[in-house]
Amino acid sequence: MSEDIVAGLRAALGDERVLVGDRIPDRARSDWSGDHKGRPLAVVRPETTAHVSQTLALCSAHGVPIVPQGGMTGLAGGADPIDGGIALSLERMSGIEELDPVMATMTVLSGTPLETVQKAADDAGMMFPLDLGARGSCTIGGNLSTNAGGNRVIRYGMARDHVLGLEVVLPSGEVLSSLNKLVKNNAGYDLKQLFIGSEGTLGIITRAVLRLQPKPVSSTSAIVGCRDFAALLEVLRRTRARLGPTLSAFEFMWPSFLDFMVEHIEGVQRPLAGRHGAYALIEASGFEMGKDREQLEACLGELMAEGVIDDAVVAQSERESQTFWRIREGVAEYPRIVGITVPYDIGMQTGDIGTFVEALERTLNARWPDALVHFFGHIGDSNLHIVVGRLARENLGELNDIVYGAVRAAGGTVSAEHGIGTHKKPYLGYTRSPGELALMLSIKRALDPKNILNPGKVIG
Ligand SMILES: Cc1cc2nc3c(=O)[nH]c(=O)nc-3n(C[C@H](O)[C@H](O)[C@H](O)COP(=O)(O)OP(=O)(O)OC[C@H]3O[C@@H](n4cnc5c(N)ncnc54)[C@H](O)[C@@H]3O)c2cc1C
């Protein structure tokens, strides 16, 4: 059977688009999060929607599982290949097909890297607001399939909020083209939402119509240090109220995280003198160059005068601003510094996060005193990241039980942005009710009755 499908794929797509044996690249074996080392039968590299359709039709006919792969920066195992199955890499389906300045839309192929989309929008005097540390490698298809969040959700929303239309190939090979450009379109069910955030389990995204935003003319970053998390929450509340939509990022960093990044990331200095109980990286971007900055400075000045903020520094140049962001985005360096880490992307009501972090830090430090345990996150969106490193693999189950057990007790979500993949599948029921799980399974069965598309991920 395995020879039949490979022969069929080669006949339909040509040898050069079907990699087998030693030609299978290492990057196709595991996503960014782990050491999976899967053994796919073949990696298929389509260049057109017709190629994707032919591949899915063949997999469906042969009952062979298939896993869509974008930039492989996912952190939940969703793009990990299945042994003996097909890995479908969208890397060659890359490019911008249209930029419409009147509709403020961009139509792109799904394998286009996020950074390419950002740059094209910028060159046209507009902005594609989705932004995350993996921007250079992750693809729009992966971003939409995971409903990625990132740094600017507080102002612009998640990946879902930046999409107007999609072209998707269903597990049968049927192409569903809905490249809608209208912001208002209430004609029946909004089918694209089924595919956004479903981690490649319901269809393969091949094209997307993205919504662009006006490009801000000013951007100012600041780092603030507070005595504790409660004070930081007050900073969040006040900057939100005072800056309104100008507040474009509010990123939280626990002291041990900041200390670690300052020590290990080259060219980064400690931004504030002394050590504080909680830090935030704040970004304000707007349309009135001088005034935006003044407003941020005035707001932080008031908070300092009131004793809410202990210390703050506002970047004096674009370069200094980038240095601040390098501290927060130092997460990309974990593999180099500590090797494999376990990333969590949980969410809960913002006001509960401080006590949650303190209690969990105590528990984990007591259980594994030598482990690295870091807390940071997109706190303006109630999203907390935890990274655990220097822990033996056999402790992973116990670690997950502790972390996700605490999330369940706090009434939070086991995934705020990375998705479920395989890593969180056993814990999906901690966040979703039996009724929700049953409906998810019905949808999966209706769209993929043979369970060939990314089986074993999320729900199926
Ligand atoms: C340093 C770093 C920082 C990160 N920061 C953030 C962050 O701030 N916020 C955030 O949300 N995530 C973040 N991530 C996680 C990751 O970058 C995102 O999940 C991203 O959206 C994945 O895109 P990708 O192209 O790499 O997808 P992949 O990893 O290749 O795939 C992810 C999932 O999408 C599916 N998929 C991929 N392409 C398609 C397609 N065309 N059609 C259907 N399914 C598809 C895969 O099967 C898989 O289930 C970060 C990762 C790293 C390494």
The ligand as a Tripos MOL2 file, in Angstrom:
@<TRIPOS>MOLECULE
LIG
   53    58     1     0     0
SMALL
NO_CHARGES

@<TRIPOS>ATOM
      1 C1         10.1230   31.7580   19.2500 C.3       1 LIG1
      2 C2          8.6630   31.4690   19.0880 C.ar      1 LIG1
      3 C3          7.7260   32.4070   19.4980 C.ar      1 LIG1
      4 C4          6.3610   32.1440   19.3530 C.ar      1 LIG1
      5 N1          5.4690   33.0820   19.7560 N.ar      1 LIG1
      6 C5          4.1490   32.8480   19.5990 C.ar      1 LIG1
      7 C6          3.1970   33.8220   20.0210 C.ar      1 LIG1
      8 O1          3.5230   34.8640   20.5570 O.2       1 LIG1
      9 N2          1.8950   33.5480   19.8080 N.ar      1 LIG1
     10 C7          1.4610   32.3880   19.2110 C.ar      1 LIG1
     11 O2          0.2540   32.1930   19.0280 O.2       1 LIG1
     12 N3          2.3530   31.4390   18.8320 N.ar      1 LIG1
     13 C8          3.6700   31.6360   19.0100 C.ar      1 LIG1
     14 N4          4.5750   30.6820   18.6260 N.ar      1 LIG1
     15 C9          4.0900   29.4060   18.0810 C.3       1 LIG1
     16 C10         4.0560   29.3310   16.5350 C.3       1 LIG1
     17 O3          4.9440   30.2330   15.9550 O.3       1 LIG1
     18 C11         2.6510   29.5760   16.0130 C.3       1 LIG1
     19 O4          1.8090   28.5400   16.4510 O.3       1 LIG1
     20 C12         2.5550   29.6820   14.4870 C.3       1 LIG1
     21 O5          1.2650   30.1580   14.1750 O.3       1 LIG1
     22 C13         2.8040   28.3660   13.7590 C.3       1 LIG1
     23 O6          2.9740   28.6350   12.3790 O.3       1 LIG1
     24 P1          3.7930   27.6020   11.4540 P.3       1 LIG1
     25 O7          3.6840   28.0490   10.0380 O.co2     1 LIG1
     26 O8          5.1570   27.4120   11.9720 O.co2     1 LIG1
     27 O9          2.9100   26.2760   11.6400 O.3       1 LIG1
     28 P2          3.3680   24.7780   11.8870 P.3       1 LIG1
     29 O10         4.1350   24.6560   13.1490 O.co2     1 LIG1
     30 O11         4.0010   24.2190   10.6680 O.co2     1 LIG1
     31 O12         1.9330   24.0990   12.0800 O.3       1 LIG1
     32 C14         1.1080   24.4420   13.1580 C.3       1 LIG1
     33 C15        -0.2490   23.7340   13.0010 C.3       1 LIG1
     34 O13        -0.9330   24.2460   11.8720 O.3       1 LIG1
     35 C16        -1.1660   23.2110   10.8960 C.3       1 LIG1
     36 N5         -0.9350   23.8310    9.5870 N.ar      1 LIG1
     37 C17         0.1810   24.4720    9.1420 C.ar      1 LIG1
     38 N6         -0.0470   24.9950    7.9230 N.ar      1 LIG1
     39 C18        -1.3290   24.6700    7.5940 C.ar      1 LIG1
     40 C19        -2.1490   24.9280    6.4650 C.ar      1 LIG1
     41 N7         -1.7150   25.6310    5.4180 N.pl3     1 LIG1
     42 N8         -3.4140   24.4340    6.4670 N.ar      1 LIG1
     43 C20        -3.8810   23.7230    7.5080 C.ar      1 LIG1
     44 N9         -3.1430   23.4550    8.6060 N.ar      1 LIG1
     45 C21        -1.8870   23.9260    8.6450 C.ar      1 LIG1
     46 C22        -0.2100   22.0940   11.2560 C.3       1 LIG1
     47 O14        -0.7080   20.8380   10.8610 O.3       1 LIG1
     48 C23        -0.1370   22.2430   12.7700 C.3       1 LIG1
     49 O15        -1.2410   21.6010   13.3710 O.3       1 LIG1
     50 C24         5.9370   30.9110   18.7820 C.ar      1 LIG1
     51 C25         6.8930   29.9690   18.3790 C.ar      1 LIG1
     52 C26         8.2330   30.2360   18.5260 C.ar      1 LIG1
     53 C27         9.2050   29.2010   18.0580 C.3       1 LIG1
@<TRIPOS>BOND
     1     1     2 1
     2     2     3 ar
     3     2    52 ar
     4     3     4 ar
     5     4     5 ar
     6     4    50 ar
     7     5     6 ar
     8     6     7 ar
     9     6    13 1
    10     7     8 2
    11     7     9 ar
    12     9    10 ar
    13    10    11 2
    14    10    12 ar
    15    12    13 ar
    16    13    14 ar
    17    14    15 1
    18    14    50 ar
    19    15    16 1
    20    16    17 1
    21    16    18 1
    22    18    19 1
    23    18    20 1
    24    20    21 1
    25    20    22 1
    26    22    23 1
    27    23    24 1
    28    24    25 2
    29    24    26 1
    30    24    27 1
    31    27    28 1
    32    28    29 2
    33    28    30 1
    34    28    31 1
    35    31    32 1
    36    32    33 1
    37    33    34 1
    38    33    48 1
    39    34    35 1
    40    35    36 1
    41    35    46 1
    42    36    37 ar
    43    36    45 ar
    44    37    38 ar
    45    38    39 ar
    46    39    40 ar
    47    39    45 ar
    48    40    41 1
    49    40    42 ar
    50    42    43 ar
    51    43    44 ar
    52    44    45 ar
    53    46    47 1
    54    46    48 1
    55    48    49 1
    56    50    51 ar
    57    51    52 ar
    58    52    53 1
@<TRIPOS>SUBSTRUCTURE
     1 LIG1         1 GROUP 0 **** ****
